[in-house]
Amino acid sequence: MFNLRVPLEARDEVFLMNTLTDAQLVVSSDVAALLDRAAKGEFIGLPSPTVEEREALDVLRQNGFLVENRSADRAALDSYLSAVKSNTDELNVTILTTLQCNFACDYCFQGDHGDYNKFADKMSPEMAGRVSDWLDRELERVRPEKLVLTFFGGEPLLNLPVMYTIAERAWKATQARGVEMFINIITNGLLLSEEVVDRLAPLGLNGIKITLDGDHDTHNRMRPLRGGQGTFDRIVENIRKVAGRCRIAIGGNFDESSVESFTGLLEFLKDQDFADKLVKVNFKPIVRVDPKAQPKNVIPLTLVGAGAKAKPLNGTCMTSVGSGAGTGCDNCDFLDDKMSFLREETTRHGFKTHDGVHNGPCHVHMQHAHTIGPDGSLYPCPGFTGQLATSTGHIDDRKDVFRESAREKFERLSPWKECGDCAYIPVCAGGCVAASYSQLGDMNIPTCHKRSFDSALVSLAHTAASAA
């Protein structure tokens, strides 16, 4: 059920991948044909396979390409997803230090570039202490091997005292228990400094992701300050100062007007003295849609509000959870051709990038992955932040009826059950739940992006073939 194959005709070989075992093989065409012959029952009874065929069949069986029957495959999937859900190896917590932002990205605020900061939530020092207490209790309850903290927003660096408090207390708590700790930061990069990195480095700073939306001019158009000033040069200089001190990843968001500029961005990055210190470069699309005429088959990634009178963003940076008009996640929809093009361009320029296949299952399906809003509310993932109806708890362990109801709904999630025999279920699990909720009104309706997976699989196959 989970077998995928890509013919490598120039080599008379086939790339095989099993998405459940993650086995990847480049084999001769006759070995790939054994799978079809086995499916037809040719090796049951006489004539028995040759010694060479038997050896090849053993390899295919060991890697999960051959199973007893379809029921065994489905049982293995259920076991895998159950293990993902209950895994206690890692406690993964995303903390929104603030929903305030110093940028006025046009795709995020849709024309509303006023004083957003007076509307947005900001975590207080007192709440940071309570979050730290909650983390201590969770470490004791779950007893994970590692704690992964991700600071997000809004712009998380606008509330450094809270970030430092939580990081320092979490470090003490993990060290007392012998738990590894990793800190990640998702930031626009404007306030990133050597001081920030040096303060967090001893506390397990793992990596920082910074957004650049195209080349110099395009980025400045897409991601200006709230006063309209450009930000590209200052961000690049900040990257230069901290590169080598910690792992740096570059992200970016493109639309039809900006996608061609990303080749120029890649050329620019390749020429920088910090190029070899970038651990990953990955871009994804913005889909702009009129909320009054929103088609059901398009999931807007970052749509916020509906015109000049729209309320400011009421959720996570790069989401539209405050508008009620779009999705709460920026990873949901793919402009397939452009995504493939940018993946190839990123690789061609010598940077590592996401392969487009190994996507999930995401944290929403994991019992020990949480997002904490500035007010202490718990959410299953950042895409739901700001929608109290989807809050699954609170750091104070209060038992509100609506939170308990939401928690039970998320525990019963299984959108992949609508996906039939799709081979991508182990790496997709039915797609983005936040998108299903916002766009379709039902978290158990899958958001399918099979075409994107197929395209990425071809690229993965040729990369594997080149390595082989």
N, C-alpha and C positions, 0 to 999 in steps of 0.2 A: 504493500500500500504506500510505503514511503520512499520507494525507489524513483529516482530521477536519472535521466541520461541525456547527454549531449553528444551527438556524433562529431568526431574530429576527422573529417573526411580526408583531409590532406595527409593524415598519418595512418589512415585505416584503423583508427582507434576510437574508443568511446570513453567519455568521462561518466563515471557512475557516482551518484551521491545518494546516501540514505539519510533523510532528515531526522530520523529518530535516533540513530546511533551516531550521526555525524561522520560516518565513514565516507571517504572520498578515494576513488580508485581510477586510474587511467589504465584501461585494459584493451586488448586486441578485440576486434569485432567478433571473432568467434567465441571469445569468453563471454561477451555481453549476450551473445545469442543463446548461451546456456540458460540464461534466465527465462527466455521465452520457451525453450524446450522443457525446462523444469515445470513451468506453468501449465504446459500441455500434458504433463504426466509422462513424458517420454522415458524417464529414468525409473519408473515404477515397473518392476518385473524385468523381463529380458527384452532386448539385450541390455546388459549393464553398462555403465559408462566406462570409458577407457581409464587407464591410470592417470593420464594427463587431465582428463575431464573431471575425474574424482578429486584431484588436487585443487583444481580451479573451483569446483563446487564447494569444497571445504572452506576455501578462502571467502567465497561469497556468503556462505552460511555464518562464518565467524564474524563477519562485518555487518550482518543483519540484512543482507540483500535477499537471502532465502530464509523463509520461516515456514513453520508447519502448515499454517493456514491463515485465512483472514481473521478469524476469531483470535488467534494468538497475537496477531499484529494489533488488534484493537485493545486487547488486554494489556499489551506492553505500553500502548499509548496512555491508557488510563493510569497505569502504574507510574509512568514518567510524569504525567501532569500532577498526580497526587504527591509525588516526591518533590516536585518544584514548589507546590503550594505549602507543604509542611516543613521544608528544609530549614534547619536551624543553624546551618554553618555560618550564615551571614545575617546580621541585623542591618538593614539598609534604611536610612532615614534621611529624607530631604526636608530641609528647614528653610522656610521663607522668612528671612529676617525682616523684610519689608515688602510691601507692594508698591512703594514709591519708585520713581524712575527719573533720572536726569536727562533722558533722551526723549525725543518726540518722533519716533519712527512712524512714517505715514501709514504703514500697513497695520500698525498696532493701535493707533489712536484715531485714525480716519478723520483727519481734519480738526480734531480737538487737541490743540497744543497749548491749552491754558495751564493754570497752576494746578496740576494734577495732585501735587504732594499734599495739599490740604484735605483731599478726599481719601487718600489711600491709607490702609492700615500699616502700622509700624510696630514691631515687637518691642515691648518695654523691657527694661533691665529686670524688673520683677518677674515678667513672664519668662525671660531667658533662664532665670533661676529655677522656675517651675519646670521648664522643658528639661533642664539638666537633671532635676530630680526624677522626672519620668524616664529619661535615658538610663539612669542608674537602676531604677526598678526593672526596666526591660532587660538590661544586661543580666540582672540577677535571675529573672524569670526564664529568658530564652537560653542563656548561657551559650552564646555563639562563639565561633572561632575568631570572627572578625566583625568589627563595626565600621560601616561605611557611612560617613556623613557628607551630604551634599548641600552646600549653601546656595540658595536660589532666590529669585524675586519675581517682579520688580528688579531692582539693582541691589544685590545683597551687600555690596561694599558701601552703600549709603548708611549702613547700620553696623559699623565695625565693632563697637563695644559689645553688642549682643553676640556677634560672631566669635569674638575672642573669649567671652565668658563661657559660651557653650563648648567651644573647642577645648579650652583649658580644663574644664570640669570633666568633660568626656574622656580626655586623655588620662586624668587621674583615675577615673573609674575603670577604664580598660586596663591600665597598667596594674592596678590592684588585683585584677582578675586574670592577668596573663592573656588578654584579648588583643589581637592586632587591630590598629585603628588607621583608617584612611580618610582623608579629607579631600573633597572635590569642590570646586567653585565654578559656577556658571555666571559669567559677568560680561558686561559690554566692554570692559577693559579700560575705561577712562580713568578710573580711580585706582587701578592696579599699580602697586609700587613695590620697591625692594623691601620696604618696611613691612608691608603686609605679608609678603612671602617669607621673610626672615622670622616674623613673629609666629607663623603657622608651621614652618618647616619642622621644628622640633616636635610638633604635635601630630605628625603623620600626614602632612600635606602630600597628596598623591598627584593631583593635576588641576589645571585651570583651563577652562574652555572659554574662548573669546570669539566674539562674532565680528566678521568683516563681510559686508554685503556688496562685494564686487570691488572693482578697482577704485582708485582714489576719488574720482569725481562721482562715481555711482554710489559708493558708500556714503559720501557726504550728503548726497541727495536723499538716500534712503534712511540714514540714521544720524540726523543732526541733533544738536543740543536743543533744549527747549527754547532757546533764544534764536535758533536757526543756524548757529555756527557749525562748521564742519568738525568731524572728530577723527578722521582717518589718521592723520599724522601723529596726533598725540597718542592714539592707541598703539600704533606701530612702534613708537619710541618706548612706550611702556613695556611692550613685548620684548624689545631689544634689551631693556634693563634687567628683566627677570629671567630671560631665556638662559638655561643652564643652571639656574637656581632651583627650578622645578619643571615638571612635565607641562608642556603647553600644547593644547589642541586648538585648531581654528575651525569654527563653524561659520555658516553663512546661509542667508535666505534669499532666494531669487524669485523673480516673476518674469513675465514676458519682456518687460522693458529693461531688465538688468542682467538676464542670464548670459548674454554674450560677453559681458564685462568680466566674467569670472575667469576667462582665459587670461586676461590681462592681470588679474589679481594673482593667479598662479605663477605667471611670469615674474611678477614683482616679488612674490615670496621666495621663489627659487633663487633670486639674485641677492637675498638678504643674508647677512652674516649669521643669522640665527636659523636658517632654513633647515639645517641638519638636526636642530633641536626640537623641531615640531613633531610630536608623536603621532598626530592624526590630523587630516584635513577633510572635512565632510560638509557638503552643502545639501539643502533641501528647499522645496518650493513653497512659495506663498500663493494661495489661490484667492483672487479677489472676486467677490460675488456681491451683487445687489441683494440685500436681505429681503427686499420686497418681492423679488422675483427669483428666489433661490431654488435652483433645480435640485431634485432629490438625489441625483447621481453625482453631485459635486459636493465635496466636503471642504468648506472654506477653512483654511488652517489658522488664520490669525485675524479674522474679521471681528471688529469691535464697534458696536454702536450702529446707528442708522441715520447719519447726518449730523448737522451742526449742533443739534440739541441732544445728542447722545450723551449718556453718562460716561464718566471716565472709567477706565478699566477697573473691574472689581475682582480680578483674579490674577493668576500667575502671569508673569511676563510672557509674551508671545502666545497668549490664549485669548479666546473671546468669551470666556465663561461669564463675564459680566453683562454681555449684551443679550444673551438668550437667542442669538441669531446664528451662531456658528458652533464650531467644535471647540472643545477645551484642550486640544493637543496640537502641537505643531508638527507632528510626524505622520499624520494620517493619510494624506493623499499624495500621490506621486505623479508628477508630469513625466511619464515614463521615458520618452525619448531624451528629454533634457537631463534627467537623472543619469541615464546611461552615458550620455555624452560627457557630463561633468565627472562621473566616476573615472571614465577612460582618460580624460584630460588630467585629472588629479594624479593618477598613476603615471601617466606619461611624463609629468613634471617631477617625478621622483618622490611623491608624498604617499604615505600610507593613508588609506581611506576605508570606510565601511564597505564590506563586500555586497551589501544589499540583500543577502540571504539570511544571515544569522541575526534575526531581529528580536527574537523573544523566546519564550513568553515574557511579557512585560511584568513590571512589579505589581500591577493591579491583581495579578493572580497569585501573589505570594503573601502568606499570612504575616511574615515578619519584615515587610517593606511598608513604610509609612511616609506620608507627607504631613508636615505640621505647619499650619498657617500662623500668621502673626498673633492671632488671638488664642492659640493653643488647640484649636480644632484639629482633629486627625482626619486625613483623607487617604483613599487608597492609592492615589497618584496625583502629581501636580495638575493634571488636566481638569480635576474636579474642584480645585481650590476656589473658595469664594462662594460656592453653592452649598449652603448649609444643609440643604436637603440630602446631600450626598456625603455629609460628614459621618464617618463610621465610629467616632468616639471623641474623647477629649483627654488631654494629658492629666486632668484632675480625676480621671476615671468616673466622671459623672455618668449616670445612666438615663440620659434623655431618651424618650420614646422614639423620637424621629431618628436619632443616631443608631439606636439598637435596630430599628427597622432597616436602615440603610446598610448596616453591617451584615445583617442576615441576607439581604439581597446580593451583596458582593460575594458572600461566602458560597452562594448558590450559582454563581456565574459559570456558564459553560457555552459560550457562543459557538465554539467549534463543532458542537453537535449538529449544527445546521450545515456544516461544510462537507458532508458526505465522505468520499474517499480521497479528499484533497491531500496530496503529499506534503503540503506546506504546513499542515496543522501544528507539528512540533515547533516550528519557528515563527508561527503567527498566532496560533490559538484563537483564531476568529477575528483578528485585527484589533484596532483601537477601541476600547470600551467607551472611552470618553466621547469619541466620535459617534458611536452608535447611540449613546444617550442623548447627545445634543442634536444630532441630525435626524435620527430615526425614532427617537423617543423610547427605545428599548435596548438595554445593554446586552441582551442576548441575541440581537440580530447582528450577524457578522458584517464587518466592512472589508470587502474583498479587494486585494491588490495583486491578484495572481499574475497579471501581465508584468508587473514590476519585478516580481520574484523570478519569473521566467527569463526576463531580460538580464537580471543580475546573475542568474545561474549560468548563462552562456559566457559572461565575462569571467566568472569564477572558474569555469571549465577550461578556458583558454589560458588563464593564469596558472592553473594547476598543470596543464599540459606543458607549458613553457618550463615550469620548474622541474617536471619529470624528464 
